Amino acid sequence: MMPAETKYDVVVFGGTGFTGEHVVREMFITSDEEGVRWAIAGRSNTKMRSVLEKIANELSIADFSGVGIIEANIDDLESINTMCLSAKLLINCVGPYYLWGRQVVEGCLEGRTHYLDISGEPLFMEQMEVDYNDRAAQLGLVIASSCGFDSIPADIGVRYTQLKFPGTLTAVESYLDARVGEQGFVIHLPTFQCIVNGFSNKASLIKFRKERNLERLPKLGKILVPRSGVWRESGRFCVPFAGSDRSVVMRSQRYLYEKENVTPVQCGVYMTFHNTALFLYLCLFGTVFLALVQTAFGRKLMLKYPRIFTLGLVSTEGATPQQIEQASFSFTFKGYGYSGEITGEPDQCIEAKISGPEPGYVSCSRFVSQAAYSILKAGPRKVGVVTPRYSLAHRGLRTEAPETWHFFLTFLLRGVDLGA
């Protein structure tokens, strides 16, 4: 193996975790074609070697001696700094990021290293923007969170809808449809820890935004009123989506408005369910979750006994290969706007749809690896603390024309008759 001080193109930190293993797998599959030298980083040399051997064996790769192994512990800042110095770009798969992300970002700034992660934690992301944007921009670095399923499809999907709209787009509603197969699906415990952490920080996020006191973006056209509760539409159950997508999308919209004079869109984010039994099951889970997440004791119970208090939805082992293979996702973006003067009711509507394979691991690992290759091979389009859309701006599959993305996504676009 190469020594730690070698400058690798990409280092995957946390590559022995469940999600990290999928990123490592994607690096094995794509790095040679991309001409990228890479390494895995983590606490245990033995575990890292074991992961590399397992994945190489599954992919029938006989020689992986060119893959580096770097020991780094989140509690050892010297090892974190050494790891960051060894990379041109670091993919951080170690969460919850609110607890353990800041020291890695700081290490990347010290090492002049681009930073990507797969966080879905709005408080962490927005704090990084405030604390490190200017410094990262001065150094010519990209610091981009949420470069996995949270929240690349939402970020590029809204922008795609803007660019394809026949007039002025003023509002978008996004609908996530995550489908599972006959064997169902489970959430891996560390992912669940990040979800719990995000909900527990809700009050801190509200306080942080209030203290930041950003000027509100203008709302043009008809005001988009956020939907609440449960409703049915086109044979689907619909509910508000409590993830990081809206936070990320609105940060992109603010940049477009302030720096490029683009009309900002209002945004609503929702989830849909076609399966009644799955919807009722998740409603029951949501009721238990929201009751327990409000207190430290409730959160401790959920994290100590996840399978019991999530009704079997969370597992310490993670999803099986069969469950992952059978899962898929689609995002529908319903855009409303005006063909001429922006007054009264919208007179134009289009629907854009993005679909792809299993979101949490397969699509996630592909998104973040493609973002890394884009930055390394073409240079960053925008530097500083950026939203994930900008990390993919040069894949030869530019965000301005994502229907050319043939690597694993499908894009569809259609007009909608508002009088229907």
C-alpha positions as CSV (number, residue, x, y, z in Angstrom):
1,M,0.0,0.0,0.0
2,M,1.1,3.6,-0.7
3,P,2.3,5.7,2.3
4,A,-0.2,8.1,4.0
5,E,1.7,11.2,2.9
6,T,1.1,10.4,-0.8
7,K,-1.4,12.8,-2.4
8,Y,-4.3,10.7,-3.4
9,D,-7.0,12.1,-5.7
10,V,-9.8,10.9,-3.4
11,V,-9.8,9.6,0.2
12,V,-13.0,8.0,1.5
13,F,-13.2,8.6,5.2
14,G,-15.5,6.1,7.0
15,G,-15.2,3.5,4.3
16,T,-15.9,0.6,6.7
17,G,-19.3,1.9,7.6
18,F,-22.4,0.6,5.9
19,T,-22.8,3.6,3.6
20,G,-19.0,4.0,3.3
21,E,-18.7,0.5,2.0
22,H,-21.0,1.4,-0.9
23,V,-18.9,4.5,-1.7
24,V,-15.8,2.2,-1.6
25,R,-17.5,-0.2,-4.0
26,E,-18.3,2.7,-6.4
27,M,-14.7,3.8,-6.3
28,F,-13.6,0.3,-7.2
29,I,-16.0,0.2,-10.1
30,T,-15.3,3.7,-11.5
31,S,-11.9,5.0,-10.4
32,D,-9.8,3.2,-13.1
33,E,-12.0,4.7,-15.9
34,E,-11.8,8.1,-14.3
35,G,-8.0,7.8,-13.8
36,V,-8.3,8.5,-10.1
37,R,-5.9,7.3,-7.4
38,W,-7.8,6.8,-4.1
39,A,-7.6,5.5,-0.6
40,I,-9.8,4.4,2.2
41,A,-9.5,6.0,5.7
42,G,-10.8,4.9,9.1
43,R,-9.9,3.8,12.6
44,S,-9.0,0.2,12.0
45,N,-6.4,-1.0,9.5
46,T,-7.7,-4.5,9.9
47,K,-11.3,-3.6,9.2
48,M,-10.3,-1.5,6.2
49,R,-8.2,-4.3,4.7
50,S,-11.2,-6.6,5.3
51,V,-13.6,-4.3,3.5
52,L,-11.3,-3.9,0.5
53,E,-10.7,-7.6,0.3
54,K,-14.4,-8.4,0.5
55,I,-15.5,-5.9,-2.2
56,A,-12.6,-6.8,-4.5
57,N,-13.5,-10.4,-4.2
58,E,-17.2,-9.6,-5.0
59,L,-16.1,-7.6,-8.0
60,S,-13.5,-10.2,-9.1
61,I,-10.7,-7.7,-8.8
62,A,-7.4,-9.6,-8.3
63,D,-5.1,-6.7,-7.6
64,F,-6.0,-3.7,-5.5
65,S,-2.6,-2.9,-4.2
66,G,-2.9,0.7,-5.6
67,V,-5.7,1.5,-3.1
68,G,-4.3,3.3,-0.1
69,I,-5.1,2.7,3.5
70,I,-5.0,5.6,6.0
71,E,-5.6,5.3,9.7
72,A,-7.6,8.2,11.0
73,N,-9.7,8.6,14.2
74,I,-12.3,11.3,14.6
75,D,-11.1,11.8,18.2
76,D,-7.5,12.3,17.1
77,L,-7.1,15.7,15.4
78,E,-3.5,15.0,14.3
79,S,-4.6,11.9,12.4
80,I,-7.5,13.8,10.8
81,N,-5.1,16.5,9.6
82,T,-2.7,14.0,8.3
83,M,-5.5,12.2,6.4
84,C,-6.7,15.5,4.9
85,L,-3.2,16.4,3.8
86,S,-3.0,13.2,1.9
87,A,-6.0,14.0,-0.4
88,K,-6.9,16.3,-3.1
89,L,-10.5,15.7,-2.2
90,L,-12.1,14.0,0.8
91,I,-15.4,12.2,0.9
92,N,-16.6,12.1,4.5
93,C,-19.0,9.3,5.4
94,V,-18.7,9.7,9.2
95,G,-21.9,11.0,10.8
96,P,-23.7,12.4,12.6
97,Y,-22.0,15.4,11.1
98,Y,-23.2,17.9,13.7
99,L,-21.1,16.0,16.2
100,W,-18.1,14.9,14.1
101,G,-18.1,16.9,10.8
102,R,-16.6,20.2,11.8
103,Q,-13.1,18.9,12.7
104,V,-12.9,17.2,9.3
105,V,-13.9,20.4,7.4
106,E,-11.3,22.3,9.4
107,G,-8.7,19.6,8.5
108,C,-9.6,19.9,4.8
109,L,-9.2,23.7,5.0
110,E,-5.7,23.3,6.6
111,G,-4.7,20.7,4.1
112,R,-6.1,22.7,1.0
113,T,-8.4,19.7,0.3
114,H,-11.8,19.8,-1.3
115,Y,-14.5,18.3,1.0
116,L,-17.7,16.4,0.2
117,D,-20.1,14.6,2.5
118,I,-23.5,12.9,2.4
119,S,-25.0,14.8,5.3
120,G,-28.8,15.5,5.6
121,E,-28.4,17.8,8.6
122,P,-29.5,21.4,7.9
123,L,-28.0,22.9,11.1
124,F,-24.6,21.5,10.3
125,M,-24.7,22.6,6.7
126,E,-25.9,26.1,7.4
127,Q,-23.3,26.6,10.2
128,M,-20.5,25.5,7.8
129,E,-21.7,28.1,5.3
130,V,-21.5,30.8,7.9
131,D,-18.3,29.8,9.5
132,Y,-16.2,28.6,6.5
133,N,-17.5,30.0,3.2
134,D,-15.1,33.0,3.0
135,R,-12.1,31.0,3.9
136,A,-12.8,28.2,1.6
137,A,-13.5,30.6,-1.3
138,Q,-10.1,32.4,-0.6
139,L,-8.4,29.0,-0.8
140,G,-10.2,28.0,-4.0
141,L,-11.8,25.0,-2.3
142,V,-15.2,23.4,-2.5
143,I,-16.9,22.5,0.8
144,A,-20.2,20.7,-0.2
145,S,-22.5,18.8,2.1
146,S,-25.5,16.8,1.1
147,C,-23.9,15.3,-2.0
148,G,-25.8,12.0,-1.7
149,F,-29.5,11.3,-2.1
150,D,-29.8,14.1,0.4
151,S,-30.0,16.4,-1.6
152,I,-28.7,16.2,-5.2
153,P,-31.9,15.0,-6.8
154,A,-33.9,17.8,-5.2
155,D,-31.3,20.5,-6.0
156,I,-30.7,19.6,-9.6
157,G,-34.4,18.8,-10.1
158,V,-35.7,22.2,-9.1
159,R,-33.0,23.9,-11.2
160,Y,-33.8,21.7,-14.2
161,T,-37.5,22.6,-13.8
162,Q,-36.5,26.3,-13.8
163,L,-34.5,26.0,-16.9
164,K,-37.1,24.1,-18.8
165,F,-40.0,26.2,-17.8
166,P,-41.7,28.1,-20.7
167,G,-41.9,31.5,-18.9
168,T,-41.1,32.5,-15.3
169,L,-41.2,29.7,-12.8
170,T,-42.4,31.0,-9.3
171,A,-43.1,27.8,-7.4
172,V,-42.2,24.1,-7.3
173,E,-43.7,21.2,-5.3
174,S,-41.5,18.1,-5.2
175,Y,-42.8,14.7,-4.5
176,L,-40.5,11.8,-3.5
177,D,-41.7,8.3,-4.2
178,A,-39.3,5.8,-2.6
179,R,-40.3,2.2,-3.5
180,V,-39.4,-1.0,-1.9
181,G,-39.6,-4.6,-3.1
182,E,-41.3,-7.7,-1.6
183,Q,-38.6,-8.0,1.1
184,G,-39.2,-4.5,2.4
185,F,-36.5,-2.3,3.6
186,V,-34.7,-1.2,6.8
187,I,-32.7,1.9,7.8
188,H,-29.2,1.3,9.1
189,L,-28.6,2.5,12.7
190,P,-26.0,5.3,11.9
191,T,-28.4,6.7,9.4
192,F,-31.1,6.7,12.0
193,Q,-28.8,8.4,14.5
194,C,-28.4,11.2,12.0
195,I,-32.2,11.5,11.6
196,V,-32.7,11.6,15.4
197,N,-29.9,14.2,15.7
198,G,-31.5,16.3,13.0
199,F,-34.8,16.4,14.8
200,S,-33.3,17.0,18.2
201,N,-31.5,20.1,16.8
202,K,-34.7,21.6,15.4
203,A,-34.9,24.3,18.1
204,S,-31.2,25.1,17.6
205,L,-31.8,25.4,13.9
206,I,-34.6,27.8,14.4
207,K,-32.5,29.9,16.8
208,F,-29.5,29.9,14.4
209,R,-31.6,31.1,11.5
210,K,-33.2,33.8,13.6
211,E,-29.8,35.0,14.8
212,R,-28.5,34.9,11.2
213,N,-31.3,37.2,10.2
214,L,-31.0,36.7,6.4
215,E,-33.2,38.9,4.3
216,R,-36.2,37.0,3.1
217,L,-36.2,36.0,-0.6
218,P,-39.0,37.7,-2.6
219,K,-42.1,35.6,-3.3
220,L,-43.4,36.3,-6.8
221,G,-46.8,35.3,-8.1
222,K,-49.3,33.3,-6.2
223,I,-48.0,32.4,-2.7
224,L,-47.3,28.7,-2.3
225,V,-48.9,27.7,1.0
226,P,-47.1,24.7,2.6
227,R,-49.3,21.6,2.8
228,S,-49.7,19.8,6.0
229,G,-51.3,16.6,7.3
230,V,-52.2,13.8,4.9
231,W,-53.9,14.1,1.5
232,R,-54.5,11.9,-1.5
233,E,-53.5,13.0,-5.0
234,S,-53.5,10.8,-8.2
235,G,-54.1,7.7,-6.1
236,R,-51.2,8.4,-3.7
237,F,-51.0,9.3,0.0
238,C,-49.0,12.5,0.4
239,V,-47.3,13.9,3.5
240,P,-44.7,16.7,4.1
241,F,-41.1,15.6,3.8
242,A,-39.0,16.5,6.8
243,G,-35.6,16.0,5.3
244,S,-32.9,18.5,4.3
245,D,-34.0,19.1,0.7
246,R,-35.8,22.4,1.2
247,S,-32.9,23.8,3.2
248,V,-30.5,22.9,0.3
249,V,-32.8,24.0,-2.5
250,M,-33.4,27.4,-0.9
251,R,-29.7,28.0,-0.3
252,S,-29.2,27.4,-4.1
253,Q,-32.1,29.7,-4.9
254,R,-30.6,32.5,-2.7
255,Y,-27.3,32.3,-4.5
256,L,-29.0,32.3,-7.9
257,Y,-31.1,35.4,-6.9
258,E,-28.3,37.3,-5.2
259,K,-25.4,36.5,-7.6
260,E,-27.1,35.7,-10.9
261,N,-30.3,37.7,-10.7
262,V,-32.5,34.6,-11.2
263,T,-36.1,34.8,-10.0
264,P,-36.3,32.7,-6.9
265,V,-38.9,29.9,-6.6
266,Q,-41.0,29.0,-3.6
267,C,-40.6,25.4,-2.7
268,G,-42.7,22.7,-1.0
269,V,-41.3,19.2,-0.4
270,Y,-43.4,16.1,0.1
271,M,-43.4,12.3,0.1
272,T,-45.9,10.0,-1.6
273,F,-47.0,6.4,-1.0
274,H,-48.8,4.1,-3.3
275,N,-49.0,1.2,-0.9
276,T,-51.6,1.7,1.7
277,A,-50.1,-0.9,4.1
278,L,-46.7,0.7,3.9
279,F,-48.2,4.1,4.4
280,L,-50.1,3.0,7.6
281,Y,-47.0,1.3,8.9
282,L,-44.9,4.5,8.4
283,C,-47.6,6.6,10.0
284,L,-47.5,4.4,13.1
285,F,-43.7,4.6,13.1
286,G,-43.9,8.4,12.7
287,T,-46.2,8.7,15.6
288,V,-43.9,6.8,17.9
289,F,-40.9,8.6,16.6
290,L,-42.3,12.1,17.0
291,A,-43.4,11.3,20.6
292,L,-40.0,10.0,21.6
293,V,-37.7,12.4,19.8
294,Q,-38.9,15.3,21.8
295,T,-37.0,14.3,24.9
296,A,-33.4,13.2,25.7
297,F,-34.8,10.1,27.4
298,G,-37.0,9.2,24.4
299,R,-34.0,9.6,22.0
300,K,-31.9,7.5,24.3
301,L,-34.5,4.7,24.2
302,M,-34.8,4.8,20.4
303,L,-31.0,4.6,19.9
304,K,-30.5,1.9,22.5
305,Y,-33.4,-0.3,21.3
306,P,-33.8,0.8,17.7
307,R,-35.6,-2.3,16.4
308,I,-38.2,-2.2,19.2
309,F,-39.0,1.6,19.1
310,T,-38.9,1.9,15.4
311,L,-41.2,-1.1,14.9
312,G,-38.4,-3.0,13.1
313,L,-37.6,-0.2,10.6
314,V,-34.1,0.3,11.9
315,S,-31.4,-2.4,11.9
316,T,-27.9,-2.6,13.1
317,E,-27.0,-4.8,10.1
318,G,-28.5,-2.6,7.4
319,A,-30.5,-3.6,4.3
320,T,-29.8,-6.9,2.6
321,P,-28.4,-7.0,-1.0
322,Q,-31.9,-8.2,-2.1
323,Q,-33.7,-5.3,-0.4
324,I,-31.3,-2.8,-2.0
325,E,-31.6,-4.4,-5.4
326,Q,-35.4,-4.2,-5.3
327,A,-35.6,-0.6,-4.1
328,S,-35.8,2.5,-6.4
329,F,-36.9,6.1,-6.2
330,S,-38.5,8.9,-8.3
331,F,-38.8,12.6,-7.7
332,T,-41.6,14.5,-9.4
333,F,-41.2,18.3,-9.6
334,K,-44.4,20.2,-10.4
335,G,-43.6,23.7,-11.4
336,Y,-46.0,26.6,-11.6
337,G,-45.5,30.0,-13.2
338,Y,-46.4,32.6,-15.8
339,S,-46.0,33.0,-19.5
340,G,-46.2,36.8,-19.3
341,E,-47.0,39.2,-16.5
342,I,-46.7,37.7,-13.0
343,T,-50.2,38.5,-11.6
344,G,-53.1,36.4,-10.5
345,E,-53.2,32.6,-10.9
346,P,-50.3,30.8,-12.6
347,D,-51.1,30.0,-16.3
348,Q,-48.3,27.5,-16.9
349,C,-47.4,24.2,-15.3
350,I,-44.8,21.5,-16.1
351,E,-43.8,18.3,-14.5
352,A,-40.2,17.1,-14.4
353,K,-39.4,13.6,-13.1
354,I,-36.1,12.1,-12.0
355,S,-35.9,8.4,-11.3
356,G,-33.1,6.0,-10.3
357,P,-32.0,3.0,-8.3
358,E,-32.1,2.5,-4.5
359,P,-31.6,5.9,-3.0
360,G,-29.9,5.6,0.3
361,Y,-26.8,3.6,-0.7
362,V,-26.6,2.9,-4.5
363,S,-27.7,6.3,-5.8
364,C,-26.0,8.0,-2.8
365,S,-22.6,6.5,-3.5
366,R,-22.9,7.2,-7.2
367,F,-23.9,10.9,-6.6
368,V,-21.0,11.6,-4.3
369,S,-18.4,9.8,-6.4
370,Q,-19.6,11.6,-9.6
371,A,-19.4,14.9,-7.7
372,A,-15.8,14.1,-6.7
373,Y,-14.8,13.3,-10.3
374,S,-16.4,16.5,-11.6
375,I,-14.5,18.7,-9.2
376,L,-11.2,16.9,-9.8
377,K,-11.3,16.6,-13.5
378,A,-12.8,20.0,-14.5
379,G,-12.2,22.1,-11.5
380,P,-14.9,23.7,-9.3
381,R,-17.5,25.9,-11.0
382,K,-18.1,27.8,-7.7
383,V,-15.8,27.8,-4.7
384,G,-16.6,28.2,-1.0
385,V,-19.3,26.4,0.9
386,V,-21.6,25.4,-1.9
387,T,-24.8,23.4,-2.4
388,P,-24.5,20.0,-4.1
389,R,-25.7,21.2,-7.5
390,Y,-22.5,23.1,-8.0
391,S,-20.3,20.0,-7.2
392,L,-21.7,18.3,-10.3
393,A,-21.5,21.2,-12.7
394,H,-18.9,19.7,-15.0
395,R,-19.6,16.0,-15.3
396,G,-19.9,16.4,-19.1
397,L,-23.5,16.1,-17.8
398,R,-24.0,19.7,-16.8
399,T,-26.8,20.6,-14.5
400,E,-28.1,22.8,-17.3
401,A,-28.9,19.7,-19.4
402,P,-29.2,16.8,-17.0
403,E,-31.2,14.7,-19.5
404,T,-27.8,13.8,-20.9
405,W,-26.9,12.0,-17.7
406,H,-26.8,8.4,-18.8
407,F,-24.9,7.0,-15.9
408,F,-27.9,6.0,-13.8
409,L,-30.7,8.6,-13.8
410,T,-33.7,9.0,-16.1
411,F,-35.2,12.4,-16.8
412,L,-38.7,13.1,-18.1
413,L,-40.5,16.3,-18.8
414,R,-44.1,17.1,-19.7
415,G,-46.5,20.0,-19.8
416,V,-49.6,20.0,-17.6
417,D,-53.0,21.5,-18.5
418,L,-54.0,23.7,-15.5
419,G,-57.6,23.6,-16.7
420,A,-57.8,19.9,-16.5
